[in-house]
Amino acid sequence: MSNDSIKKTIVVALGVCFVCSILVATAAVSLKARQDKNRKLDKIKNILQAGDLYQKGQSSKEIFEIFSQKVQPHMLDIETGQFLPEEKYDDVLNPENYDIKTVAKHKKYGMKVPDDKDIAGIKRMPKYVLIYYIKDKDQVGKLVLPLYGKGLWSTMYGFIALDRDLKTVKGFTFYEHGETPGLGGEVDNPKWKAQWNGKSAFDDNLELRLTVIKGIVDKSRSEAIYQIDGLSGSTLTTDGIRNLVKFWLGENVYGPFFKKLREEGING
């Protein structure tokens, strides 16, 4: 083979690579808006699922309409348990653009989780989280709270919904994770998620009791009201869910907020 043919082959190969890279980049840019919209839609769908407002088969238009009519977002200051006034919203802290990953990494709005408290294995967390009130006429019927933590292969991002009594679980869902399909991926199984509805997160002394156990819940025992079945063959995913629930619903995150609501009333 002559040198000229080798050069021509290399030139042609480089040319093909260049053209392909332009096509891929163009497709990525042109599809970004649609991908962003789909991600937002999926997150909103999960919020509605946790708040028992989603019905299978609803169109994207219906989903956005229900969210707009029934869901009221609030920016929560984790440290104080107070809502951030709207006049302090900016490009990062606002309901439209809020992204929990971005805020957790943010130099000003994120913070490192101390090693001795990081049972969820997340390393960093936001100082402000976007929570959601589910409206029931003029009252707050439920609240939907974001949470996340490490599973076996991934960081799992989801929502838990509590009734207005701040005790009864009304829904639980993950909108992003990378757990093994058929094992840890069973967190997406509707039957497993349905177990959460009606469980008690706290006992009468306001001690956090909600947990995911290893194995199957014995419904004849009194503590069953606080327990969720573990995921078969997925010990580390099960442990991760147990730990993230304990972390986010505990005193280091939502504890001050729960205390404020119990003292002032959820509509206070």
BELHU-V573003 format. One record per residue. N is the residue number from 1. RES is the residue in three letters. SS is DSSP state (~ for helix, > for strand, _ for the rest). PHI is phi in radians with two decimals (* if undefined). PSI is psi as a letter, one per 20 degrees, with the letter a starting at -180 (* if undefined). Layout:
# BELHU-V573003
n:N res:RES ss:SS phi:PHI psi:PSI
n:N res:RES ss:SS phi:PHI psi:PSI
This chain:
# BELHU-V573003
n:1 res:MET ss:_ phi:* psi:p
n:2 res:SER ss:_ phi:-1.32 psi:r
n:3 res:ASN ss:~ phi:-1.09 psi:h
n:4 res:ASP ss:~ phi:-1.07 psi:g
n:5 res:SER ss:~ phi:-1.19 psi:h
n:6 res:ILE ss:~ phi:-1.13 psi:g
n:7 res:LYS ss:~ phi:-1.08 psi:g
n:8 res:LYS ss:~ phi:-1.11 psi:h
n:9 res:THR ss:~ phi:-1.09 psi:g
n:10 res:ILE ss:~ phi:-1.13 psi:g
n:11 res:VAL ss:~ phi:-1.08 psi:g
n:12 res:VAL ss:~ phi:-1.11 psi:g
n:13 res:ALA ss:~ phi:-1.09 psi:g
n:14 res:LEU ss:~ phi:-1.12 psi:h
n:15 res:GLY ss:~ phi:-1.11 psi:g
n:16 res:VAL ss:~ phi:-1.10 psi:g
n:17 res:CYS ss:~ phi:-1.07 psi:g
n:18 res:PHE ss:~ phi:-1.10 psi:g
n:19 res:VAL ss:~ phi:-1.10 psi:g
n:20 res:CYS ss:~ phi:-1.10 psi:g
n:21 res:SER ss:~ phi:-1.13 psi:h
n:22 res:ILE ss:~ phi:-1.15 psi:g
n:23 res:LEU ss:~ phi:-1.12 psi:g
n:24 res:VAL ss:~ phi:-1.13 psi:g
n:25 res:ALA ss:~ phi:-1.10 psi:g
n:26 res:THR ss:~ phi:-1.11 psi:g
n:27 res:ALA ss:~ phi:-1.12 psi:g
n:28 res:ALA ss:~ phi:-1.10 psi:g
n:29 res:VAL ss:~ phi:-1.18 psi:g
n:30 res:SER ss:~ phi:-1.18 psi:h
n:31 res:LEU ss:~ phi:-1.62 psi:i
n:32 res:LYS ss:~ phi:-1.02 psi:g
n:33 res:ALA ss:~ phi:-1.05 psi:g
n:34 res:ARG ss:~ phi:-1.17 psi:g
n:35 res:GLN ss:~ phi:-1.13 psi:g
n:36 res:ASP ss:~ phi:-1.08 psi:g
n:37 res:LYS ss:~ phi:-1.13 psi:g
n:38 res:ASN ss:~ phi:-1.15 psi:h
n:39 res:ARG ss:~ phi:-1.11 psi:g
n:40 res:LYS ss:~ phi:-1.12 psi:g
n:41 res:LEU ss:~ phi:-1.07 psi:g
n:42 res:ASP ss:~ phi:-1.14 psi:h
n:43 res:LYS ss:~ phi:-1.16 psi:g
n:44 res:ILE ss:~ phi:-1.09 psi:g
n:45 res:LYS ss:~ phi:-1.04 psi:g
n:46 res:ASN ss:~ phi:-1.19 psi:h
n:47 res:ILE ss:~ phi:-1.10 psi:g
n:48 res:LEU ss:~ phi:-1.16 psi:h
n:49 res:GLN ss:~ phi:-1.09 psi:g
n:50 res:ALA ss:~ phi:-1.09 psi:h
n:51 res:GLY ss:_ phi:-1.55 psi:j
n:52 res:ASP ss:_ phi:1.03 psi:l
n:53 res:LEU ss:_ phi:-2.05 psi:i
n:54 res:TYR ss:_ phi:-1.79 psi:p
n:55 res:GLN ss:_ phi:-2.14 psi:p
n:56 res:LYS ss:_ phi:-0.98 psi:p
n:57 res:GLY ss:_ phi:1.71 psi:i
n:58 res:GLN ss:_ phi:-1.15 psi:p
n:59 res:SER ss:_ phi:-1.32 psi:r
n:60 res:SER ss:~ phi:-1.06 psi:h
n:61 res:LYS ss:~ phi:-1.10 psi:g
n:62 res:GLU ss:~ phi:-1.12 psi:h
n:63 res:ILE ss:~ phi:-1.09 psi:g
n:64 res:PHE ss:~ phi:-1.15 psi:h
n:65 res:GLU ss:~ phi:-1.16 psi:g
n:66 res:ILE ss:~ phi:-1.10 psi:g
n:67 res:PHE ss:~ phi:-1.04 psi:g
n:68 res:SER ss:~ phi:-1.13 psi:h
n:69 res:GLN ss:~ phi:-1.46 psi:h
n:70 res:LYS ss:~ phi:-1.90 psi:i
n:71 res:VAL ss:> phi:-2.02 psi:p
n:72 res:GLN ss:> phi:-2.08 psi:o
n:73 res:PRO ss:> phi:-1.39 psi:q
n:74 res:HIS ss:> phi:-2.43 psi:p
n:75 res:MET ss:> phi:-1.59 psi:o
n:76 res:LEU ss:> phi:-1.73 psi:p
n:77 res:ASP ss:> phi:-1.44 psi:o
n:78 res:ILE ss:_ phi:-1.06 psi:g
n:79 res:GLU ss:_ phi:-1.13 psi:g
n:80 res:THR ss:_ phi:-1.70 psi:h
n:81 res:GLY ss:_ phi:1.33 psi:j
n:82 res:GLN ss:> phi:-1.84 psi:q
n:83 res:PHE ss:> phi:-1.43 psi:q
n:84 res:LEU ss:_ phi:-1.33 psi:p
n:85 res:PRO ss:_ phi:-1.06 psi:q
n:86 res:GLU ss:~ phi:-1.06 psi:h
n:87 res:GLU ss:~ phi:-1.18 psi:i
n:88 res:LYS ss:~ phi:-1.74 psi:j
n:89 res:TYR ss:_ phi:-1.14 psi:q
n:90 res:ASP ss:_ phi:-2.47 psi:a
n:91 res:ASP ss:_ phi:-1.14 psi:h
n:92 res:VAL ss:_ phi:-1.68 psi:g
n:93 res:LEU ss:_ phi:-1.68 psi:n
n:94 res:ASN ss:_ phi:-2.80 psi:q
n:95 res:PRO ss:_ phi:-1.04 psi:h
n:96 res:GLU ss:_ phi:-1.27 psi:g
n:97 res:ASN ss:_ phi:-1.87 psi:i
n:98 res:TYR ss:_ phi:-1.00 psi:p
n:99 res:ASP ss:_ phi:-2.34 psi:o
n:100 res:ILE ss:~ phi:-1.11 psi:h
n:101 res:LYS ss:~ phi:-1.18 psi:g
n:102 res:THR ss:~ phi:-1.07 psi:g
n:103 res:VAL ss:~ phi:-1.19 psi:h
n:104 res:ALA ss:~ phi:-1.07 psi:h
n:105 res:LYS ss:~ phi:-1.46 psi:i
n:106 res:HIS ss:_ phi:-1.10 psi:p
n:107 res:LYS ss:_ phi:-1.09 psi:h
n:108 res:LYS ss:_ phi:-1.59 psi:g
n:109 res:TYR ss:_ phi:-1.75 psi:i
n:110 res:GLY ss:> phi:-1.94 psi:r
n:111 res:MET ss:> phi:-2.67 psi:q
n:112 res:LYS ss:> phi:-1.36 psi:p
n:113 res:VAL ss:_ phi:-1.53 psi:p
n:114 res:PRO ss:_ phi:-0.96 psi:q
n:115 res:ASP ss:~ phi:-0.97 psi:h
n:116 res:ASP ss:~ phi:-1.29 psi:i
n:117 res:LYS ss:~ phi:-1.97 psi:i
n:118 res:ASP ss:_ phi:-1.49 psi:m
n:119 res:ILE ss:_ phi:-1.25 psi:i
n:120 res:ALA ss:_ phi:-1.49 psi:i
n:121 res:GLY ss:_ phi:1.17 psi:k
n:122 res:ILE ss:_ phi:-1.77 psi:i
n:123 res:LYS ss:_ phi:1.21 psi:g
n:124 res:ARG ss:> phi:-2.29 psi:q
n:125 res:MET ss:> phi:-2.57 psi:q
n:126 res:PRO ss:> phi:-1.36 psi:q
n:127 res:LYS ss:_ phi:-1.38 psi:h
n:128 res:TYR ss:> phi:-2.21 psi:p
n:129 res:VAL ss:> phi:-2.15 psi:q
n:130 res:LEU ss:> phi:-1.62 psi:o
n:131 res:ILE ss:> phi:-1.88 psi:r
n:132 res:TYR ss:> phi:-2.35 psi:p
n:133 res:TYR ss:> phi:-1.64 psi:p
n:134 res:ILE ss:> phi:-1.63 psi:o
n:135 res:LYS ss:> phi:-1.46 psi:p
n:136 res:ASP ss:> phi:-2.20 psi:n
n:137 res:LYS ss:_ phi:1.05 psi:d
n:138 res:ASP ss:_ phi:-1.72 psi:j
n:139 res:GLN ss:> phi:-1.99 psi:r
n:140 res:VAL ss:> phi:-1.50 psi:p
n:141 res:GLY ss:> phi:-1.58 psi:h
n:142 res:LYS ss:> phi:-2.60 psi:r
n:143 res:LEU ss:> phi:-2.26 psi:p
n:144 res:VAL ss:> phi:-1.94 psi:p
n:145 res:LEU ss:> phi:-2.08 psi:p
n:146 res:PRO ss:> phi:-1.32 psi:q
n:147 res:LEU ss:> phi:-2.70 psi:q
n:148 res:TYR ss:> phi:-2.78 psi:q
n:149 res:GLY ss:> phi:-3.09 psi:r
n:150 res:LYS ss:> phi:-1.36 psi:p
n:151 res:GLY ss:_ phi:-1.79 psi:b
n:152 res:LEU ss:_ phi:-1.39 psi:g
n:153 res:TRP ss:_ phi:-1.95 psi:i
n:154 res:SER ss:_ phi:-2.62 psi:r
n:155 res:THR ss:> phi:-1.58 psi:p
n:156 res:MET ss:> phi:-1.73 psi:p
n:157 res:TYR ss:> phi:-1.99 psi:p
n:158 res:GLY ss:> phi:-2.75 psi:a
n:159 res:PHE ss:> phi:-2.41 psi:q
n:160 res:ILE ss:> phi:-2.18 psi:p
n:161 res:ALA ss:> phi:-1.93 psi:p
n:162 res:LEU ss:> phi:-2.05 psi:q
n:163 res:ASP ss:> phi:-1.20 psi:r
n:164 res:ARG ss:_ phi:-1.11 psi:i
n:165 res:ASP ss:_ phi:-1.34 psi:i
n:166 res:LEU ss:_ phi:1.04 psi:k
n:167 res:LYS ss:_ phi:-2.38 psi:g
n:168 res:THR ss:> phi:-1.53 psi:p
n:169 res:VAL ss:> phi:-1.33 psi:p
n:170 res:LYS ss:> phi:-1.96 psi:i
n:171 res:GLY ss:> phi:3.12 psi:q
n:172 res:PHE ss:> phi:-2.70 psi:p
n:173 res:THR ss:> phi:-2.75 psi:q
n:174 res:PHE ss:> phi:-1.93 psi:p
n:175 res:TYR ss:> phi:-1.83 psi:i
n:176 res:GLU ss:> phi:-2.67 psi:p
n:177 res:HIS ss:_ phi:-2.93 psi:r
n:178 res:GLY ss:_ phi:-2.28 psi:k
n:179 res:GLU ss:_ phi:-1.32 psi:r
n:180 res:THR ss:_ phi:-1.16 psi:p
n:181 res:PRO ss:_ phi:-0.99 psi:p
n:182 res:GLY ss:_ phi:1.50 psi:i
n:183 res:LEU ss:_ phi:-2.09 psi:d
n:184 res:GLY ss:~ phi:-1.10 psi:h
n:185 res:GLY ss:~ phi:-1.15 psi:i
n:186 res:GLU ss:~ phi:-1.18 psi:i
n:187 res:VAL ss:~ phi:-1.07 psi:i
n:188 res:ASP ss:~ phi:-1.55 psi:i
n:189 res:ASN ss:_ phi:-1.21 psi:p
n:190 res:PRO ss:~ phi:-0.96 psi:h
n:191 res:LYS ss:~ phi:-1.16 psi:h
n:192 res:TRP ss:~ phi:-1.22 psi:g
n:193 res:LYS ss:~ phi:-1.14 psi:h
n:194 res:ALA ss:~ phi:-1.14 psi:h
n:195 res:GLN ss:_ phi:-1.05 psi:h
n:196 res:TRP ss:_ phi:-1.19 psi:h
n:197 res:ASN ss:_ phi:-1.11 psi:p
n:198 res:GLY ss:_ phi:1.70 psi:i
n:199 res:LYS ss:_ phi:-1.24 psi:q
n:200 res:SER ss:> phi:-1.71 psi:p
n:201 res:ALA ss:_ phi:-1.43 psi:h
n:202 res:PHE ss:> phi:-2.27 psi:q
n:203 res:ASP ss:_ phi:-1.55 psi:a
n:204 res:ASP ss:_ phi:-1.16 psi:i
n:205 res:ASN ss:_ phi:-1.64 psi:j
n:206 res:LEU ss:_ phi:1.13 psi:k
n:207 res:GLU ss:_ phi:-1.51 psi:p
n:208 res:LEU ss:> phi:-1.16 psi:p
n:209 res:ARG ss:_ phi:-2.16 psi:i
n:210 res:LEU ss:_ phi:-1.05 psi:p
n:211 res:THR ss:> phi:-2.74 psi:q
n:212 res:VAL ss:> phi:-1.82 psi:p
n:213 res:ILE ss:_ phi:-1.67 psi:r
n:214 res:LYS ss:_ phi:-1.50 psi:p
n:215 res:GLY ss:_ phi:1.70 psi:b
n:216 res:ILE ss:_ phi:-1.84 psi:p
n:217 res:VAL ss:_ phi:-1.17 psi:p
n:218 res:ASP ss:_ phi:-1.51 psi:o
n:219 res:LYS ss:_ phi:-1.19 psi:i
n:220 res:SER ss:_ phi:-1.43 psi:i
n:221 res:ARG ss:_ phi:-1.60 psi:q
n:222 res:SER ss:~ phi:-1.10 psi:h
n:223 res:GLU ss:~ phi:-1.31 psi:i
n:224 res:ALA ss:~ phi:-1.06 psi:h
n:225 res:ILE ss:~ phi:-1.13 psi:i
n:226 res:TYR ss:~ phi:-1.85 psi:j
n:227 res:GLN ss:> phi:-2.02 psi:q
n:228 res:ILE ss:> phi:-2.13 psi:q
n:229 res:ASP ss:_ phi:-1.01 psi:p
n:230 res:GLY ss:_ phi:-1.28 psi:r
n:231 res:LEU ss:_ phi:-1.57 psi:o
n:232 res:SER ss:_ phi:-1.04 psi:p
n:233 res:GLY ss:_ phi:1.32 psi:j
n:234 res:SER ss:_ phi:-2.33 psi:m
n:235 res:THR ss:~ phi:-1.05 psi:g
n:236 res:LEU ss:~ phi:-1.23 psi:h
n:237 res:THR ss:~ phi:-1.15 psi:g
n:238 res:THR ss:~ phi:-1.03 psi:g
n:239 res:ASP ss:~ phi:-1.05 psi:g
n:240 res:GLY ss:~ phi:-1.10 psi:g
n:241 res:ILE ss:~ phi:-1.16 psi:g
n:242 res:ARG ss:~ phi:-1.01 psi:g
n:243 res:ASN ss:~ phi:-1.24 psi:h
n:244 res:LEU ss:~ phi:-1.21 psi:h
n:245 res:VAL ss:~ phi:-1.13 psi:g
n:246 res:LYS ss:~ phi:-1.10 psi:h
n:247 res:PHE ss:~ phi:-1.19 psi:g
n:248 res:TRP ss:~ phi:-1.28 psi:h
n:249 res:LEU ss:~ phi:-1.49 psi:i
n:250 res:GLY ss:_ phi:-1.50 psi:a
n:251 res:GLU ss:_ phi:-1.19 psi:h
n:252 res:ASN ss:_ phi:-1.41 psi:i
n:253 res:VAL ss:_ phi:-2.21 psi:e
n:254 res:TYR ss:_ phi:-1.48 psi:i
n:255 res:GLY ss:~ phi:-0.90 psi:g
n:256 res:PRO ss:~ phi:-1.05 psi:h
n:257 res:PHE ss:~ phi:-1.19 psi:g
n:258 res:PHE ss:~ phi:-1.06 psi:g
n:259 res:LYS ss:~ phi:-1.06 psi:g
n:260 res:LYS ss:~ phi:-1.09 psi:g
n:261 res:LEU ss:~ phi:-1.13 psi:h
n:262 res:ARG ss:~ phi:-1.18 psi:h
n:263 res:GLU ss:~ phi:-1.38 psi:h
n:264 res:GLU ss:~ phi:-1.79 psi:i
n:265 res:GLY ss:_ phi:1.59 psi:q
n:266 res:ILE ss:_ phi:-1.18 psi:h
n:267 res:ASN ss:_ phi:-1.73 psi:j
n:268 res:GLY ss:_ phi:-1.27 psi:*
